Amino acid sequence: MDISGKVALITGASEGIGLATARLFAEQGARLALAARSAERLERVAADLPEAMAVPTDMRDEAAVRRMVARTRERYGRVDVLINNAGQGLHVPIEQVDLAQYRAVFELNVVGVIAAMQAVIPVMREQGGGVIVNISSGTSKMVIPGVGPYASTKYALNAITLTARQELAGEHIRVGLVYPGIAGTAFHEHLANLADGGTWGGPRSRAGAMPPDTAESVAAKILEAVQTEAAEVYLESVKAVAQRSS
Ligand SMILES: NC(=O)c1ccc[n+]([C@@H]2O[C@H](COP(=O)([O-])OP(=O)(O)OC[C@H]3O[C@@H](n4cnc5c(N)ncnc54)[C@H](OP(=O)(O)O)[C@@H]3O)[C@@H](O)[C@H]2O)c1
């Protein structure tokens, strides 16, 4: 898909990979709807782009997710591209994982994505097609002690995405995955397990694990996923490590 003039809804667009993706898509001429919880930050991002609207949304709130898609359609009349990028890490050994934190991260990384897909698929079907890209993680192609709770949500996301891809193939709705490795964002400062004073998996633990990518280089891969409508797009850093550990 050529995204010039197309309508793209990007979740987690207030910072990090989602913000870099919003800027790149805007440069390519896309019309944008930007979602995250922080309304003020989203409004500032939207104001800096040629055609963008902020749709403050908590992706764990099913009704809010439906409203996010409805508002995008109200404004632009269609939704050509959905980028399910909002997500959070939970880096702690399985034995120690707090189950309430696990449920909350699963709600965001998996259930919220399904809710967004369920809201947008009928819109895409009615307009004759669309592209959905779900942001996974290289951790779902590896076994990394201490990262299992987070990785498991992305393993689930992979299964959902690739299944939906086959289910929707006949309707010109292409569903695909992008696998970032470690990106230079605040992701590792936002790990769910750091909220209650935990230290496992914090910023220091990622040093040396994999060469870091910039948020902009991940955004370029997300654009590639939309343009090629591919099933799976990998950052080079992930390909190298996944091959070594397989
Ligand atoms: N950075 C990495 O090393 C890395 C590696 C592999 C995969 N990924 C994946 O890439 C995606 C983006 O990560 P990132 O590095 O850009 O992370 P980030 O810098 O922590 O940004 C996360 C984004 O998600 C939003 N968000 C968080 N909780 C939300 C909720 N409940 N509802 C709606 N939005 C929510 C945040 O905005 P608000 O807080 O305002 O809601 C923010 O815009 C995630 O899916 C992540 O799993 C990242």
The ligand as an SDF file (V2000), in Angstrom:
LIG
                    3D

 48 52  0  0  0  0  0  0  0  0999 V2000
   11.6840   -0.3180   22.8810 N   0  0  0  0  0  0  0  0  0  0  0  0
   12.0090   -1.5650   22.7170 C   0  0  0  0  0  0  0  0  0  0  0  0
   13.1510   -1.9740   23.0260 O   0  0  0  0  0  0  0  0  0  0  0  0
   11.0150   -2.5320   22.0990 C   0  0  0  0  0  0  0  0  0  0  0  0
   11.5040   -3.7680   21.6700 C   0  0  0  0  0  0  0  0  0  0  0  0
   10.6100   -4.6800   21.1050 C   0  0  0  0  0  0  0  0  0  0  0  0
    9.2680   -4.3530   20.9790 C   0  0  0  0  0  0  0  0  0  0  0  0
    8.8320   -3.1410   21.4270 N   0  0  0  0  0  0  0  0  0  0  0  0
    7.3930   -2.8660   21.2980 C   0  0  0  0  0  0  0  0  0  0  0  0
    7.2260   -1.6490   20.5850 O   0  0  0  0  0  0  0  0  0  0  0  0
    6.0310   -0.9920   21.0270 C   0  0  0  0  0  0  0  0  0  0  0  0
    6.3470    0.4530   21.3700 C   0  0  0  0  0  0  0  0  0  0  0  0
    7.3380    0.4770   22.3710 O   0  0  0  0  0  0  0  0  0  0  0  0
    8.1720    1.7960   22.7420 P   0  0  0  0  0  0  0  0  0  0  0  0
    9.5800    1.3720   22.8820 O   0  0  0  0  0  0  0  0  0  0  0  0
    7.8370    2.9200   21.8590 O   0  0  0  0  0  0  0  0  0  0  0  0
    7.5850    2.0410   24.2230 O   0  0  0  0  0  0  0  0  0  0  0  0
    7.3510    3.3950   25.0440 P   0  0  0  0  0  0  0  0  0  0  0  0
    8.3900    4.3950   24.6790 O   0  0  0  0  0  0  0  0  0  0  0  0
    7.2470    2.9560   26.4720 O   0  0  0  0  0  0  0  0  0  0  0  0
    5.9420    3.9230   24.5120 O   0  0  0  0  0  0  0  0  0  0  0  0
    4.7750    3.2150   24.7710 C   0  0  0  0  0  0  0  0  0  0  0  0
    3.6040    3.9300   24.1510 C   0  0  0  0  0  0  0  0  0  0  0  0
    2.4230    3.1700   24.4710 O   0  0  0  0  0  0  0  0  0  0  0  0
    1.4740    4.0190   25.1180 C   0  0  0  0  0  0  0  0  0  0  0  0
    0.6850    3.2550   26.1000 N   0  0  0  0  0  0  0  0  0  0  0  0
    1.1330    2.6090   27.2030 C   0  0  0  0  0  0  0  0  0  0  0  0
    0.1030    2.0770   27.8700 N   0  0  0  0  0  0  0  0  0  0  0  0
   -1.0230    2.3970   27.1760 C   0  0  0  0  0  0  0  0  0  0  0  0
   -2.4120    2.1520   27.3560 C   0  0  0  0  0  0  0  0  0  0  0  0
   -2.8650    1.4700   28.4100 N   0  0  0  0  0  0  0  0  0  0  0  0
   -3.2700    2.6290   26.4270 N   0  0  0  0  0  0  0  0  0  0  0  0
   -2.8370    3.3310   25.3610 C   0  0  0  0  0  0  0  0  0  0  0  0
   -1.5390    3.6040   25.1390 N   0  0  0  0  0  0  0  0  0  0  0  0
   -0.6530    3.1370   26.0400 C   0  0  0  0  0  0  0  0  0  0  0  0
    2.3190    5.1140   25.7610 C   0  0  0  0  0  0  0  0  0  0  0  0
    1.5830    6.3190   25.9680 O   0  0  0  0  0  0  0  0  0  0  0  0
    0.7790    6.6670   27.3170 P   0  0  0  0  0  0  0  0  0  0  0  0
    1.6750    6.2920   28.4640 O   0  0  0  0  0  0  0  0  0  0  0  0
    0.5140    8.1120   27.1860 O   0  0  0  0  0  0  0  0  0  0  0  0
   -0.4900    5.8630   27.2700 O   0  0  0  0  0  0  0  0  0  0  0  0
    3.3810    5.3200   24.7050 C   0  0  0  0  0  0  0  0  0  0  0  0
    2.8940    6.1680   23.6860 O   0  0  0  0  0  0  0  0  0  0  0  0
    5.4840   -1.8230   22.1970 C   0  0  0  0  0  0  0  0  0  0  0  0
    4.4630   -2.6700   21.7420 O   0  0  0  0  0  0  0  0  0  0  0  0
    6.6860   -2.6430   22.6170 C   0  0  0  0  0  0  0  0  0  0  0  0
    6.2970   -3.8680   23.2330 O   0  0  0  0  0  0  0  0  0  0  0  0
    9.6650   -2.2310   21.9800 C   0  0  0  0  0  0  0  0  0  0  0  0
  1  2  1  0
  2  3  2  0
  2  4  1  0
  4  5  1  0
  4 48  2  0
  5  6  2  0
  6  7  1  0
  7  8  2  0
  8  9  1  0
  8 48  1  0
  9 10  1  0
  9 46  1  0
 10 11  1  0
 11 12  1  0
 11 44  1  0
 12 13  1  0
 13 14  1  0
 14 15  2  0
 14 16  1  0
 14 17  1  0
 17 18  1  0
 18 19  2  0
 18 20  1  0
 18 21  1  0
 21 22  1  0
 22 23  1  0
 23 24  1  0
 23 42  1  0
 24 25  1  0
 25 26  1  0
 25 36  1  0
 26 27  1  0
 26 35  1  0
 27 28  2  0
 28 29  1  0
 29 30  1  0
 29 35  2  0
 30 31  1  0
 30 32  2  0
 32 33  1  0
 33 34  2  0
 34 35  1  0
 36 37  1  0
 36 42  1  0
 37 38  1  0
 38 39  2  0
 38 40  1  0
 38 41  1  0
 42 43  1  0
 44 45  1  0
 44 46  1  0
 46 47  1  0
M  CHG  2   8   1  16  -1
M  END
$$$$
